[in-house]
Amino acid sequence: MKKDQNYIVKLEKAIEKKYGTDAIQNPKAGWTAEKEKEHIENSKEFYKKQYEKKQASERIEKEGFFLSKKLLNKESNRVCPVCSVYSFEMKDDLYMGKYDCCFKCYIKWVEGREERWFDGWRPNIEEIDNGNNV
């Protein structure tokens, strides 16, 4: 089989006829230093977001369960800063995360008074020792 020496030229002419002159232009023809810089910045931003998404969704097997990697890196505070009780209960984790106290302290000091709590009010030591609701 003999190769046609003008095949590429004929192919480019057919593409140009069907799709226009822009279709056969060299991609570097309209490329400038500014476009290169913008492309590099956009690429860095894109890959940074991809990396962050991957890190956030990465799962690790622990004791037969798949957990988010970011949960394992997080230090768990099991001691209530209000009453100083150490807790193993899962519901305390929820209240520790949102109200910075255990479930019992939430019921005693926070429930119904969330606005005051978020404004920074905390019971003093005498109130905690007496168990008074304020």
mmCIF file of the C-alpha atoms, coordinates in Angstrom:
data_MODEL
# 
_entry.id   MODEL 
# 
loop_
_atom_site.group_PDB 
_atom_site.id 
_atom_site.type_symbol 
_atom_site.label_atom_id 
_atom_site.label_alt_id 
_atom_site.label_comp_id 
_atom_site.label_asym_id 
_atom_site.label_entity_id 
_atom_site.label_seq_id 
_atom_site.pdbx_PDB_ins_code 
_atom_site.Cartn_x 
_atom_site.Cartn_y 
_atom_site.Cartn_z 
_atom_site.occupancy 
_atom_site.B_iso_or_equiv 
_atom_site.pdbx_formal_charge 
_atom_site.auth_seq_id 
_atom_site.auth_comp_id 
_atom_site.auth_asym_id 
_atom_site.auth_atom_id 
_atom_site.pdbx_PDB_model_num 
ATOM 1   C CA . MET A 1 1   ? 0.000   0.000  0.000  1.00 0.00 ? 1   MET A CA 1 
ATOM 2   C CA . LYS A 1 2   ? 1.387   3.356  -1.018 1.00 0.00 ? 2   LYS A CA 1 
ATOM 3   C CA . LYS A 1 3   ? 0.858   6.319  1.356  1.00 0.00 ? 3   LYS A CA 1 
ATOM 4   C CA . ASP A 1 4   ? -0.589  9.512  -0.026 1.00 0.00 ? 4   ASP A CA 1 
ATOM 5   C CA . GLN A 1 5   ? 1.944   12.295 0.618  1.00 0.00 ? 5   GLN A CA 1 
ATOM 6   C CA . ASN A 1 6   ? -0.772  14.959 0.655  1.00 0.00 ? 6   ASN A CA 1 
ATOM 7   C CA . TYR A 1 7   ? -3.178  13.133 2.999  1.00 0.00 ? 7   TYR A CA 1 
ATOM 8   C CA . ILE A 1 8   ? -2.608  15.541 5.923  1.00 0.00 ? 8   ILE A CA 1 
ATOM 9   C CA . VAL A 1 9   ? -3.097  18.576 3.694  1.00 0.00 ? 9   VAL A CA 1 
ATOM 10  C CA . LYS A 1 10  ? -6.311  17.132 2.265  1.00 0.00 ? 10  LYS A CA 1 
ATOM 11  C CA . LEU A 1 11  ? -7.545  16.262 5.778  1.00 0.00 ? 11  LEU A CA 1 
ATOM 12  C CA . GLU A 1 12  ? -6.872  19.794 7.055  1.00 0.00 ? 12  GLU A CA 1 
ATOM 13  C CA . LYS A 1 13  ? -8.656  21.294 4.037  1.00 0.00 ? 13  LYS A CA 1 
ATOM 14  C CA . ALA A 1 14  ? -11.711 19.063 4.661  1.00 0.00 ? 14  ALA A CA 1 
ATOM 15  C CA . ILE A 1 15  ? -11.774 20.013 8.366  1.00 0.00 ? 15  ILE A CA 1 
ATOM 16  C CA . GLU A 1 16  ? -11.423 23.699 7.493  1.00 0.00 ? 16  GLU A CA 1 
ATOM 17  C CA . LYS A 1 17  ? -14.254 23.470 4.986  1.00 0.00 ? 17  LYS A CA 1 
ATOM 18  C CA . LYS A 1 18  ? -16.560 21.716 7.461  1.00 0.00 ? 18  LYS A CA 1 
ATOM 19  C CA . TYR A 1 19  ? -15.676 23.478 10.766 1.00 0.00 ? 19  TYR A CA 1 
ATOM 20  C CA . GLY A 1 20  ? -13.945 26.721 9.754  1.00 0.00 ? 20  GLY A CA 1 
ATOM 21  C CA . THR A 1 21  ? -10.439 28.154 9.998  1.00 0.00 ? 21  THR A CA 1 
ATOM 22  C CA . ASP A 1 22  ? -10.347 28.130 13.798 1.00 0.00 ? 22  ASP A CA 1 
ATOM 23  C CA . ALA A 1 23  ? -10.558 24.333 13.796 1.00 0.00 ? 23  ALA A CA 1 
ATOM 24  C CA . ILE A 1 24  ? -7.173  23.908 12.131 1.00 0.00 ? 24  ILE A CA 1 
ATOM 25  C CA . GLN A 1 25  ? -5.299  26.664 13.985 1.00 0.00 ? 25  GLN A CA 1 
ATOM 26  C CA . ASN A 1 26  ? -2.387  25.701 16.210 1.00 0.00 ? 26  ASN A CA 1 
ATOM 27  C CA . PRO A 1 27  ? -3.613  26.001 19.838 1.00 0.00 ? 27  PRO A CA 1 
ATOM 28  C CA . LYS A 1 28  ? -0.510  28.018 20.738 1.00 0.00 ? 28  LYS A CA 1 
ATOM 29  C CA . ALA A 1 29  ? -1.313  30.660 18.099 1.00 0.00 ? 29  ALA A CA 1 
ATOM 30  C CA . GLY A 1 30  ? -3.516  32.721 20.453 1.00 0.00 ? 30  GLY A CA 1 
ATOM 31  C CA . TRP A 1 31  ? -1.683  31.857 23.682 1.00 0.00 ? 31  TRP A CA 1 
ATOM 32  C CA . THR A 1 32  ? -0.066  34.705 25.635 1.00 0.00 ? 32  THR A CA 1 
ATOM 33  C CA . ALA A 1 33  ? 1.999   34.969 28.813 1.00 0.00 ? 33  ALA A CA 1 
ATOM 34  C CA . GLU A 1 34  ? -1.065  36.397 30.626 1.00 0.00 ? 34  GLU A CA 1 
ATOM 35  C CA . LYS A 1 35  ? -3.206  33.466 29.545 1.00 0.00 ? 35  LYS A CA 1 
ATOM 36  C CA . GLU A 1 36  ? -0.476  31.069 30.702 1.00 0.00 ? 36  GLU A CA 1 
ATOM 37  C CA . LYS A 1 37  ? -0.320  32.724 34.134 1.00 0.00 ? 37  LYS A CA 1 
ATOM 38  C CA . GLU A 1 38  ? -4.130  32.653 34.473 1.00 0.00 ? 38  GLU A CA 1 
ATOM 39  C CA . HIS A 1 39  ? -4.210  28.993 33.432 1.00 0.00 ? 39  HIS A CA 1 
ATOM 40  C CA . ILE A 1 40  ? -1.580  28.052 36.037 1.00 0.00 ? 40  ILE A CA 1 
ATOM 41  C CA . GLU A 1 41  ? -3.461  29.902 38.804 1.00 0.00 ? 41  GLU A CA 1 
ATOM 42  C CA . ASN A 1 42  ? -6.748  28.245 37.828 1.00 0.00 ? 42  ASN A CA 1 
ATOM 43  C CA . SER A 1 43  ? -5.063  24.834 37.769 1.00 0.00 ? 43  SER A CA 1 
ATOM 44  C CA . LYS A 1 44  ? -3.573  25.348 41.226 1.00 0.00 ? 44  LYS A CA 1 
ATOM 45  C CA . GLU A 1 45  ? -6.954  26.381 42.613 1.00 0.00 ? 45  GLU A CA 1 
ATOM 46  C CA . PHE A 1 46  ? -8.708  23.428 40.955 1.00 0.00 ? 46  PHE A CA 1 
ATOM 47  C CA . TYR A 1 47  ? -6.244  20.842 42.282 1.00 0.00 ? 47  TYR A CA 1 
ATOM 48  C CA . LYS A 1 48  ? -6.280  22.410 45.748 1.00 0.00 ? 48  LYS A CA 1 
ATOM 49  C CA . LYS A 1 49  ? -10.095 22.027 45.861 1.00 0.00 ? 49  LYS A CA 1 
ATOM 50  C CA . GLN A 1 50  ? -9.814  18.447 44.578 1.00 0.00 ? 50  GLN A CA 1 
ATOM 51  C CA . TYR A 1 51  ? -7.283  17.640 47.318 1.00 0.00 ? 51  TYR A CA 1 
ATOM 52  C CA . GLU A 1 52  ? -9.478  19.201 50.030 1.00 0.00 ? 52  GLU A CA 1 
ATOM 53  C CA . LYS A 1 53  ? -12.513 17.215 48.825 1.00 0.00 ? 53  LYS A CA 1 
ATOM 54  C CA . LYS A 1 54  ? -10.504 14.004 48.846 1.00 0.00 ? 54  LYS A CA 1 
ATOM 55  C CA . GLN A 1 55  ? -9.203  14.680 52.356 1.00 0.00 ? 55  GLN A CA 1 
ATOM 56  C CA . ALA A 1 56  ? -12.707 15.462 53.627 1.00 0.00 ? 56  ALA A CA 1 
ATOM 57  C CA . SER A 1 57  ? -14.228 12.312 52.193 1.00 0.00 ? 57  SER A CA 1 
ATOM 58  C CA . GLU A 1 58  ? -11.391 9.866  52.890 1.00 0.00 ? 58  GLU A CA 1 
ATOM 59  C CA . ARG A 1 59  ? -12.530 6.921  55.001 1.00 0.00 ? 59  ARG A CA 1 
ATOM 60  C CA . ILE A 1 60  ? -10.503 4.683  57.302 1.00 0.00 ? 60  ILE A CA 1 
ATOM 61  C CA . GLU A 1 61  ? -11.568 1.317  58.701 1.00 0.00 ? 61  GLU A CA 1 
ATOM 62  C CA . LYS A 1 62  ? -11.534 1.274  62.488 1.00 0.00 ? 62  LYS A CA 1 
ATOM 63  C CA . GLU A 1 63  ? -12.925 -1.587 64.551 1.00 0.00 ? 63  GLU A CA 1 
ATOM 64  C CA . GLY A 1 64  ? -15.018 -2.847 61.625 1.00 0.00 ? 64  GLY A CA 1 
ATOM 65  C CA . PHE A 1 65  ? -16.468 0.544  60.682 1.00 0.00 ? 65  PHE A CA 1 
ATOM 66  C CA . PHE A 1 66  ? -15.496 3.051  58.032 1.00 0.00 ? 66  PHE A CA 1 
ATOM 67  C CA . LEU A 1 67  ? -15.042 6.485  59.591 1.00 0.00 ? 67  LEU A CA 1 
ATOM 68  C CA . SER A 1 68  ? -14.173 9.824  58.099 1.00 0.00 ? 68  SER A CA 1 
ATOM 69  C CA . LYS A 1 69  ? -10.477 10.542 58.484 1.00 0.00 ? 69  LYS A CA 1 
ATOM 70  C CA . LYS A 1 70  ? -11.192 14.023 59.828 1.00 0.00 ? 70  LYS A CA 1 
ATOM 71  C CA . LEU A 1 71  ? -13.207 12.522 62.704 1.00 0.00 ? 71  LEU A CA 1 
ATOM 72  C CA . LEU A 1 72  ? -10.201 10.477 63.807 1.00 0.00 ? 72  LEU A CA 1 
ATOM 73  C CA . ASN A 1 73  ? -7.891  13.483 63.746 1.00 0.00 ? 73  ASN A CA 1 
ATOM 74  C CA . LYS A 1 74  ? -10.261 15.436 65.941 1.00 0.00 ? 74  LYS A CA 1 
ATOM 75  C CA . GLU A 1 75  ? -9.444  15.258 69.625 1.00 0.00 ? 75  GLU A CA 1 
ATOM 76  C CA . SER A 1 76  ? -12.439 14.176 71.601 1.00 0.00 ? 76  SER A CA 1 
ATOM 77  C CA . ASN A 1 77  ? -13.096 16.131 74.779 1.00 0.00 ? 77  ASN A CA 1 
ATOM 78  C CA . ARG A 1 78  ? -14.929 13.769 77.110 1.00 0.00 ? 78  ARG A CA 1 
ATOM 79  C CA . VAL A 1 79  ? -14.833 15.987 80.236 1.00 0.00 ? 79  VAL A CA 1 
ATOM 80  C CA . CYS A 1 80  ? -17.660 18.478 80.686 1.00 0.00 ? 80  CYS A CA 1 
ATOM 81  C CA . PRO A 1 81  ? -16.189 21.961 81.263 1.00 0.00 ? 81  PRO A CA 1 
ATOM 82  C CA . VAL A 1 82  ? -19.182 22.904 83.446 1.00 0.00 ? 82  VAL A CA 1 
ATOM 83  C CA . CYS A 1 83  ? -19.483 20.007 85.894 1.00 0.00 ? 83  CYS A CA 1 
ATOM 84  C CA . SER A 1 84  ? -16.112 18.274 85.219 1.00 0.00 ? 84  SER A CA 1 
ATOM 85  C CA . VAL A 1 85  ? -17.741 14.841 84.773 1.00 0.00 ? 85  VAL A CA 1 
ATOM 86  C CA . TYR A 1 86  ? -16.096 12.381 82.370 1.00 0.00 ? 86  TYR A CA 1 
ATOM 87  C CA . SER A 1 87  ? -18.624 10.820 80.019 1.00 0.00 ? 87  SER A CA 1 
ATOM 88  C CA . PHE A 1 88  ? -18.706 7.840  77.651 1.00 0.00 ? 88  PHE A CA 1 
ATOM 89  C CA . GLU A 1 89  ? -22.246 8.508  76.394 1.00 0.00 ? 89  GLU A CA 1 
ATOM 90  C CA . MET A 1 90  ? -22.789 9.307  72.723 1.00 0.00 ? 90  MET A CA 1 
ATOM 91  C CA . LYS A 1 91  ? -25.473 11.914 73.432 1.00 0.00 ? 91  LYS A CA 1 
ATOM 92  C CA . ASP A 1 92  ? -22.939 13.916 75.428 1.00 0.00 ? 92  ASP A CA 1 
ATOM 93  C CA . ASP A 1 93  ? -20.809 14.209 72.273 1.00 0.00 ? 93  ASP A CA 1 
ATOM 94  C CA . LEU A 1 94  ? -23.671 16.029 70.556 1.00 0.00 ? 94  LEU A CA 1 
ATOM 95  C CA . TYR A 1 95  ? -24.133 18.507 73.400 1.00 0.00 ? 95  TYR A CA 1 
ATOM 96  C CA . MET A 1 96  ? -20.364 18.942 73.844 1.00 0.00 ? 96  MET A CA 1 
ATOM 97  C CA . GLY A 1 97  ? -20.091 19.878 70.189 1.00 0.00 ? 97  GLY A CA 1 
ATOM 98  C CA . LYS A 1 98  ? -22.949 22.367 70.150 1.00 0.00 ? 98  LYS A CA 1 
ATOM 99  C CA . TYR A 1 99  ? -23.181 23.722 73.698 1.00 0.00 ? 99  TYR A CA 1 
ATOM 100 C CA . ASP A 1 100 ? -19.770 22.841 75.186 1.00 0.00 ? 100 ASP A CA 1 
ATOM 101 C CA . CYS A 1 101 ? -21.379 20.916 78.051 1.00 0.00 ? 101 CYS A CA 1 
ATOM 102 C CA . CYS A 1 102 ? -22.712 17.424 78.782 1.00 0.00 ? 102 CYS A CA 1 
ATOM 103 C CA . PHE A 1 103 ? -26.366 16.394 78.397 1.00 0.00 ? 103 PHE A CA 1 
ATOM 104 C CA . LYS A 1 104 ? -27.106 16.766 82.131 1.00 0.00 ? 104 LYS A CA 1 
ATOM 105 C CA . CYS A 1 105 ? -25.691 20.296 82.204 1.00 0.00 ? 105 CYS A CA 1 
ATOM 106 C CA . TYR A 1 106 ? -27.646 21.112 79.061 1.00 0.00 ? 106 TYR A CA 1 
ATOM 107 C CA . ILE A 1 107 ? -30.897 20.067 80.761 1.00 0.00 ? 107 ILE A CA 1 
ATOM 108 C CA . LYS A 1 108 ? -29.992 21.847 83.986 1.00 0.00 ? 108 LYS A CA 1 
ATOM 109 C CA . TRP A 1 109 ? -28.421 25.087 82.733 1.00 0.00 ? 109 TRP A CA 1 
ATOM 110 C CA . VAL A 1 110 ? -29.028 25.582 79.001 1.00 0.00 ? 110 VAL A CA 1 
ATOM 111 C CA . GLU A 1 111 ? -32.420 24.229 77.901 1.00 0.00 ? 111 GLU A CA 1 
ATOM 112 C CA . GLY A 1 112 ? -34.804 27.118 77.310 1.00 0.00 ? 112 GLY A CA 1 
ATOM 113 C CA . ARG A 1 113 ? -31.987 29.630 77.858 1.00 0.00 ? 113 ARG A CA 1 
ATOM 114 C CA . GLU A 1 114 ? -29.851 28.958 74.770 1.00 0.00 ? 114 GLU A CA 1 
ATOM 115 C CA . GLU A 1 115 ? -29.479 32.644 73.880 1.00 0.00 ? 115 GLU A CA 1 
ATOM 116 C CA . ARG A 1 116 ? -28.035 33.452 77.301 1.00 0.00 ? 116 ARG A CA 1 
ATOM 117 C CA . TRP A 1 117 ? -25.709 30.441 77.025 1.00 0.00 ? 117 TRP A CA 1 
ATOM 118 C CA . PHE A 1 118 ? -24.430 31.481 73.584 1.00 0.00 ? 118 PHE A CA 1 
ATOM 119 C CA . ASP A 1 119 ? -23.888 35.014 74.921 1.00 0.00 ? 119 ASP A CA 1 
ATOM 120 C CA . GLY A 1 120 ? -21.332 33.503 77.321 1.00 0.00 ? 120 GLY A CA 1 
ATOM 121 C CA . TRP A 1 121 ? -23.206 32.977 80.589 1.00 0.00 ? 121 TRP A CA 1 
ATOM 122 C CA . ARG A 1 122 ? -22.021 29.987 82.665 1.00 0.00 ? 122 ARG A CA 1 
ATOM 123 C CA . PRO A 1 123 ? -23.036 28.915 86.181 1.00 0.00 ? 123 PRO A CA 1 
ATOM 124 C CA . ASN A 1 124 ? -20.559 29.771 88.921 1.00 0.00 ? 124 ASN A CA 1 
ATOM 125 C CA . ILE A 1 125 ? -19.072 27.118 91.205 1.00 0.00 ? 125 ILE A CA 1 
ATOM 126 C CA . GLU A 1 126 ? -21.561 27.740 94.021 1.00 0.00 ? 126 GLU A CA 1 
ATOM 127 C CA . GLU A 1 127 ? -24.513 27.249 91.670 1.00 0.00 ? 127 GLU A CA 1 
ATOM 128 C CA . ILE A 1 128 ? -23.016 24.024 90.333 1.00 0.00 ? 128 ILE A CA 1 
ATOM 129 C CA . ASP A 1 129 ? -22.320 22.724 93.846 1.00 0.00 ? 129 ASP A CA 1 
ATOM 130 C CA . ASN A 1 130 ? -25.819 23.642 95.074 1.00 0.00 ? 130 ASN A CA 1 
ATOM 131 C CA . GLY A 1 131 ? -27.458 22.353 91.910 1.00 0.00 ? 131 GLY A CA 1 
ATOM 132 C CA . ASN A 1 132 ? -29.623 25.461 91.629 1.00 0.00 ? 132 ASN A CA 1 
ATOM 133 C CA . ASN A 1 133 ? -31.269 26.327 88.347 1.00 0.00 ? 133 ASN A CA 1 
ATOM 134 C CA . VAL A 1 134 ? -30.831 29.987 87.491 1.00 0.00 ? 134 VAL A CA 1 
# 
